[in-house]
Amino acid sequence: MGLRQRRRTSVLAAWAHAKGMRFSPDDPFDIPRRYADFSIIRGGHSPCVHNITYGQRSGLPIRAFDFRYEVGHGTSRLTRHYNVLLIERDAPVPAVLMWNAHDPESAPLEARAGTETLACWTVSGDKARAGGLGFACSELADLGVSLQAAGRTLMLFASGRRDVKVYERMLEVADTAIRAMGPGSDASRSPAAENVANAAPGH
Protein backbone atom coordinates (compact mmCIF):
# COMPACT_ATOMS: atom_id res chain seq x y z
CA MET A 1 0.00 0.00 0.00
CA GLY A 2 2.84 2.40 0.81
CA LEU A 3 4.47 1.69 -2.55
CA ARG A 4 1.20 2.30 -4.36
CA GLN A 5 0.77 5.63 -2.58
CA ARG A 6 4.31 6.71 -3.45
CA ARG A 7 3.69 5.83 -7.09
CA ARG A 8 0.47 7.86 -7.07
CA THR A 9 2.27 10.85 -5.56
CA SER A 10 4.94 10.58 -8.25
CA VAL A 11 2.38 10.38 -11.07
CA LEU A 12 0.37 13.36 -9.77
CA ALA A 13 3.53 15.41 -9.26
CA ALA A 14 4.54 14.76 -12.87
CA TRP A 15 1.04 15.70 -14.05
CA ALA A 16 1.14 18.96 -12.09
CA HIS A 17 4.51 19.83 -13.62
CA ALA A 18 3.21 19.06 -17.13
CA LYS A 19 0.30 21.45 -16.50
CA GLY A 20 2.61 24.23 -15.36
CA MET A 21 1.31 24.08 -11.79
CA ARG A 22 2.89 23.42 -8.41
CA PHE A 23 2.64 20.28 -6.30
CA SER A 24 2.81 19.38 -2.62
CA PRO A 25 2.42 15.85 -1.18
CA ASP A 26 1.11 17.46 2.04
CA ASP A 27 -1.52 20.14 2.73
CA PRO A 28 -0.02 23.66 3.03
CA PHE A 29 -3.48 25.29 2.88
CA ASP A 30 -5.23 23.74 5.91
CA ILE A 31 -8.03 22.68 3.57
CA PRO A 32 -10.25 20.77 6.07
CA ARG A 33 -10.54 23.90 8.20
CA ARG A 34 -10.74 26.42 5.38
CA TYR A 35 -13.50 24.58 3.53
CA ALA A 36 -15.22 23.02 6.53
CA ASP A 37 -18.72 24.00 5.36
CA PHE A 38 -18.53 21.87 2.22
CA SER A 39 -20.45 18.60 2.36
CA ILE A 40 -17.66 16.11 1.82
CA ILE A 41 -15.21 17.97 4.07
CA ARG A 42 -17.59 17.56 7.00
CA GLY A 43 -18.78 14.13 5.86
CA GLY A 44 -17.02 12.25 8.64
CA HIS A 45 -14.09 12.44 11.04
CA SER A 46 -10.29 12.39 10.70
CA PRO A 47 -10.19 14.30 7.38
CA CYS A 48 -6.90 14.13 5.48
CA VAL A 49 -5.73 16.01 2.38
CA HIS A 50 -2.66 15.08 0.34
CA ASN A 51 -1.20 15.21 -3.18
CA ILE A 52 -2.18 18.82 -3.88
CA THR A 53 -1.76 20.35 -7.34
CA TYR A 54 -2.24 24.11 -7.28
CA GLY A 55 -1.97 27.09 -9.60
CA GLN A 56 -4.35 29.19 -11.68
CA ARG A 57 -6.98 28.68 -14.36
CA SER A 58 -8.45 31.66 -16.24
CA GLY A 59 -6.63 33.83 -13.70
CA LEU A 60 -8.35 32.18 -10.72
CA PRO A 61 -6.77 29.99 -8.00
CA ILE A 62 -7.35 26.28 -8.55
CA ARG A 63 -6.45 23.29 -6.37
CA ALA A 64 -6.76 19.56 -7.04
CA PHE A 65 -6.14 17.04 -4.29
CA ASP A 66 -6.80 13.60 -2.83
CA PHE A 67 -9.11 13.64 0.18
CA ARG A 68 -10.22 11.00 2.64
CA TYR A 69 -12.25 10.84 5.82
CA GLU A 70 -13.56 8.14 8.12
CA VAL A 71 -17.05 7.17 9.21
CA GLY A 72 -17.88 4.91 12.15
CA HIS A 73 -15.48 3.58 14.74
CA GLY A 74 -13.73 0.36 15.67
CA THR A 75 -14.59 -2.66 13.53
CA SER A 76 -17.32 -0.70 11.72
CA ARG A 77 -14.95 2.09 10.66
CA LEU A 78 -14.85 2.88 6.94
CA THR A 79 -12.53 5.15 4.97
CA ARG A 80 -13.97 7.11 2.07
CA HIS A 81 -11.76 8.59 -0.63
CA TYR A 82 -12.41 11.49 -3.01
CA ASN A 83 -10.68 13.27 -5.86
CA VAL A 84 -11.39 16.99 -5.48
CA LEU A 85 -10.95 20.10 -7.63
CA LEU A 86 -11.49 23.59 -6.16
CA ILE A 87 -11.90 26.79 -8.16
CA GLU A 88 -11.91 30.06 -6.21
CA ARG A 89 -13.87 32.95 -7.70
CA ASP A 90 -13.20 36.65 -7.14
CA ALA A 91 -16.76 37.25 -5.88
CA PRO A 92 -19.34 35.17 -3.99
CA VAL A 93 -22.03 33.24 -5.90
CA PRO A 94 -25.33 31.64 -4.86
CA ALA A 95 -24.97 28.36 -2.99
CA VAL A 96 -25.88 25.09 -4.70
CA LEU A 97 -25.19 21.39 -4.12
CA MET A 98 -25.49 18.83 -6.93
CA TRP A 99 -24.99 15.30 -5.62
CA ASN A 100 -24.32 12.54 -8.15
CA ALA A 101 -26.52 9.44 -8.03
CA HIS A 102 -23.39 7.29 -8.50
CA ASP A 103 -22.42 8.05 -4.88
CA PRO A 104 -25.60 7.42 -2.86
CA GLU A 105 -23.99 6.02 0.30
CA SER A 106 -22.03 9.21 1.02
CA ALA A 107 -24.87 11.64 0.27
CA PRO A 108 -25.25 14.26 3.04
CA LEU A 109 -28.61 15.16 4.57
CA GLU A 110 -29.07 18.20 2.35
CA ALA A 111 -28.65 16.02 -0.74
CA ARG A 112 -30.98 13.30 0.55
CA ALA A 113 -33.59 15.96 1.28
CA GLY A 114 -33.32 17.45 -2.21
CA THR A 115 -36.50 17.25 -4.28
CA GLU A 116 -35.12 18.55 -7.57
CA THR A 117 -33.19 16.37 -10.00
CA LEU A 118 -31.07 17.34 -13.00
CA ALA A 119 -29.76 14.46 -15.09
CA CYS A 120 -27.87 12.29 -12.55
CA TRP A 121 -27.73 14.98 -9.85
CA THR A 122 -29.98 15.69 -6.88
CA VAL A 123 -30.07 19.46 -6.49
CA SER A 124 -30.44 21.65 -3.42
CA GLY A 125 -29.89 25.40 -3.40
CA ASP A 126 -29.91 27.78 -6.35
CA LYS A 127 -31.72 25.96 -9.18
CA ALA A 128 -30.81 28.47 -11.90
CA ARG A 129 -27.11 28.14 -11.10
CA ALA A 130 -27.47 24.35 -11.05
CA GLY A 131 -28.81 24.37 -14.60
CA GLY A 132 -25.77 26.20 -15.93
CA LEU A 133 -23.33 24.05 -13.98
CA GLY A 134 -25.07 20.86 -15.03
CA PHE A 135 -24.76 21.82 -18.68
CA ALA A 136 -21.13 22.87 -18.30
CA CYS A 137 -20.18 19.66 -16.47
CA SER A 138 -22.42 17.21 -18.33
CA GLU A 139 -19.47 15.17 -19.57
CA LEU A 140 -18.45 14.51 -15.95
CA ALA A 141 -21.81 12.99 -14.99
CA ASP A 142 -20.88 9.40 -15.83
CA LEU A 143 -17.65 9.77 -13.83
CA GLY A 144 -19.74 10.21 -10.69
CA VAL A 145 -18.64 13.83 -10.21
CA SER A 146 -20.69 15.93 -7.76
CA LEU A 147 -20.55 19.73 -7.48
CA GLN A 148 -20.99 22.28 -4.75
CA ALA A 149 -20.72 26.07 -4.82
CA ALA A 150 -20.47 28.09 -1.60
CA GLY A 151 -19.11 31.54 -0.94
CA ARG A 152 -16.43 32.18 -3.55
CA THR A 153 -15.63 28.55 -4.28
CA LEU A 154 -16.78 25.86 -6.70
CA MET A 155 -15.88 22.30 -5.70
CA LEU A 156 -16.00 19.29 -8.03
CA PHE A 157 -15.45 15.87 -6.46
CA ALA A 158 -15.63 12.17 -7.35
CA SER A 159 -15.58 9.27 -4.92
CA GLY A 160 -12.99 6.52 -5.02
CA ARG A 161 -9.27 6.44 -5.66
CA ARG A 162 -9.15 7.29 -9.36
CA ASP A 163 -6.19 7.66 -11.67
CA VAL A 164 -5.02 11.04 -12.89
CA LYS A 165 -7.56 11.02 -15.72
CA VAL A 166 -10.37 12.15 -13.42
CA TYR A 167 -8.37 15.28 -12.53
CA GLU A 168 -7.62 15.81 -16.19
CA ARG A 169 -11.30 15.61 -17.10
CA MET A 170 -12.35 17.97 -14.30
CA LEU A 171 -9.65 20.45 -15.29
CA GLU A 172 -10.79 20.33 -18.91
CA VAL A 173 -14.25 21.66 -17.99
CA ALA A 174 -12.98 24.14 -15.38
CA ASP A 175 -13.11 27.14 -17.73
CA THR A 176 -16.67 26.31 -18.80
CA ALA A 177 -17.71 25.77 -15.19
CA ILE A 178 -16.26 29.15 -14.19
CA ARG A 179 -18.31 30.86 -16.89
CA ALA A 180 -21.42 28.91 -15.91
CA MET A 181 -21.19 30.27 -12.38
CA GLY A 182 -22.00 33.67 -13.87
CA PRO A 183 -21.19 37.04 -12.30
CA GLY A 184 -20.55 37.23 -8.60
CA SER A 185 -23.08 38.43 -6.06
CA ASP A 186 -22.68 41.35 -3.68
CA ALA A 187 -24.91 39.63 -1.14
CA SER A 188 -23.73 39.24 2.43
CA ARG A 189 -21.21 36.47 2.77
CA SER A 190 -21.50 33.48 5.07
CA PRO A 191 -18.70 32.53 7.50
CA ALA A 192 -17.60 29.91 4.97
CA ALA A 193 -17.29 32.60 2.31
CA GLU A 194 -15.25 34.75 4.67
CA ASN A 195 -12.87 31.84 5.29
CA VAL A 196 -12.30 31.50 1.55
CA ALA A 197 -11.92 35.24 1.08
CA ASN A 198 -9.31 35.40 3.83
CA ALA A 199 -7.27 32.52 2.39
CA ALA A 200 -3.55 33.14 2.25
CA PRO A 201 -2.68 34.75 -1.10
CA GLY A 202 -0.04 33.61 -3.51
CA HIS A 203 -0.89 29.88 -3.62
C-alpha positions in Angstrom: 0.0 0.0 0.0 2.8 2.4 0.8 4.5 1.7 -2.5 1.2 2.3 -4.4 0.8 5.6 -2.6 4.3 6.7 -3.5 3.7 5.8 -7.1 0.5 7.9 -7.1 2.3 10.8 -5.6 4.9 10.6 -8.2 2.4 10.4 -11.1 0.4 13.4 -9.8 3.5 15.4 -9.3 4.5 14.8 -12.9 1.0 15.7 -14.1 1.1 19.0 -12.1 4.5 19.8 -13.6 3.2 19.1 -17.1 0.3 21.4 -16.5 2.6 24.2 -15.4 1.3 24.1 -11.8 2.9 23.4 -8.4 2.6 20.3 -6.3 2.8 19.4 -2.6 2.4 15.8 -1.2 1.1 17.5 2.0 -1.5 20.1 2.7 0.0 23.7 3.0 -3.5 25.3 2.9 -5.2 23.7 5.9 -8.0 22.7 3.6 -10.2 20.8 6.1 -10.5 23.9 8.2 -10.7 26.4 5.4 -13.5 24.6 3.5 -15.2 23.0 6.5 -18.7 24.0 5.4 -18.5 21.9 2.2 -20.4 18.6 2.4 -17.7 16.1 1.8 -15.2 18.0 4.1 -17.6 17.6 7.0 -18.8 14.1 5.9 -17.0 12.2 8.6 -14.1 12.4 11.0 -10.3 12.4 10.7 -10.2 14.3 7.4 -6.9 14.1 5.5 -5.7 16.0 2.4 -2.7 15.1 0.3 -1.2 15.2 -3.2 -2.2 18.8 -3.9 -1.8 20.3 -7.3 -2.2 24.1 -7.3 -2.0 27.1 -9.6 -4.3 29.2 -11.7 -7.0 28.7 -14.4 -8.4 31.7 -16.2 -6.6 33.8 -13.7 -8.4 32.2 -10.7 -6.8 30.0 -8.0 -7.4 26.3 -8.6 -6.4 23.3 -6.4 -6.8 19.6 -7.0 -6.1 17.0 -4.3 -6.8 13.6 -2.8 -9.1 13.6 0.2 -10.2 11.0 2.6 -12.3 10.8 5.8 -13.6 8.1 8.1 -17.1 7.2 9.2 -17.9 4.9 12.1 -15.5 3.6 14.7 -13.7 0.4 15.7 -14.6 -2.7 13.5 -17.3 -0.7 11.7 -15.0 2.1 10.7 -14.8 2.9 6.9 -12.5 5.2 5.0 -14.0 7.1 2.1 -11.8 8.6 -0.6 -12.4 11.5 -3.0 -10.7 13.3 -5.9 -11.4 17.0 -5.5 -11.0 20.1 -7.6 -11.5 23.6 -6.2 -11.9 26.8 -8.2 -11.9 30.1 -6.2 -13.9 32.9 -7.7 -13.2 36.6 -7.1 -16.8 37.3 -5.9 -19.3 35.2 -4.0 -22.0 33.2 -5.9 -25.3 31.6 -4.9 -25.0 28.4 -3.0 -25.9 25.1 -4.7 -25.2 21.4 -4.1 -25.5 18.8 -6.9 -25.0 15.3 -5.6 -24.3 12.5 -8.2 -26.5 9.4 -8.0 -23.4 7.3 -8.5 -22.4 8.0 -4.9 -25.6 7.4 -2.9 -24.0 6.0 0.3 -22.0 9.2 1.0 -24.9 11.6 0.3 -25.3 14.3 3.0 -28.6 15.2 4.6 -29.1 18.2 2.3 -28.6 16.0 -0.7 -31.0 13.3 0.6 -33.6 16.0 1.3 -33.3 17.5 -2.2 -36.5 17.2 -4.3 -35.1 18.5 -7.6 -33.2 16.4 -10.0 -31.1 17.3 -13.0 -29.8 14.5 -15.1 -27.9 12.3 -12.5 -27.7 15.0 -9.8 -30.0 15.7 -6.9 -30.1 19.5 -6.5 -30.4 21.7 -3.4 -29.9 25.4 -3.4 -29.9 27.8 -6.4 -31.7 26.0 -9.2 -30.8 28.5 -11.9 -27.1 28.1 -11.1 -27.5 24.3 -11.0 -28.8 24.4 -14.6 -25.8 26.2 -15.9 -23.3 24.1 -14.0 -25.1 20.9 -15.0 -24.8 21.8 -18.7 -21.1 22.9 -18.3 -20.2 19.7 -16.5 -22.4 17.2 -18.3 -19.5 15.2 -19.6 -18.5 14.5 -16.0 -21.8 13.0 -15.0 -20.9 9.4 -15.8 -17.7 9.8 -13.8 -19.7 10.2 -10.7 -18.6 13.8 -10.2 -20.7 15.9 -7.8 -20.6 19.7 -7.5 -21.0 22.3 -4.7 -20.7 26.1 -4.8 -20.5 28.1 -1.6 -19.1 31.5 -0.9 -16.4 32.2 -3.6 -15.6 28.5 -4.3 -16.8 25.9 -6.7 -15.9 22.3 -5.7 -16.0 19.3 -8.0 -15.5 15.9 -6.5 -15.6 12.2 -7.3 -15.6 9.3 -4.9 -13.0 6.5 -5.0 -9.3 6.4 -5.7 -9.2 7.3 -9.4 -6.2 7.7 -11.7 -5.0 11.0 -12.9 -7.6 11.0 -15.7 -10.4 12.2 -13.4 -8.4 15.3 -12.5 -7.6 15.8 -16.2 -11.3 15.6 -17.1 -12.3 18.0 -14.3 -9.6 20.4 -15.3 -10.8 20.3 -18.9 -14.2 21.7 -18.0 -13.0 24.1 -15.4 -13.1 27.1 -17.7 -16.7 26.3 -18.8 -17.7 25.8 -15.2 -16.3 29.1 -14.2 -18.3 30.9 -16.9 -21.4 28.9 -15.9 -21.2 30.3 -12.4 -22.0 33.7 -13.9 -21.2 37.0 -12.3 -20.5 37.2 -8.6 -23.1 38.4 -6.1 -22.7 41.3 -3.7 -24.9 39.6 -1.1 -23.7 39.2 2.4 -21.2 36.5 2.8 -21.5 33.5 5.1 -18.7 32.5 7.5 -17.6 29.9 5.0 -17.3 32.6 2.3 -15.2 34.7 4.7 -12.9 31.8 5.3 -12.3 31.5 1.6 -11.9 35.2 1.1 -9.3 35.4 3.8 -7.3 32.5 2.4 -3.5 33.1 2.3 -2.7 34.7 -1.1 0.0 33.6 -3.5 -0.9 29.9 -3.6 
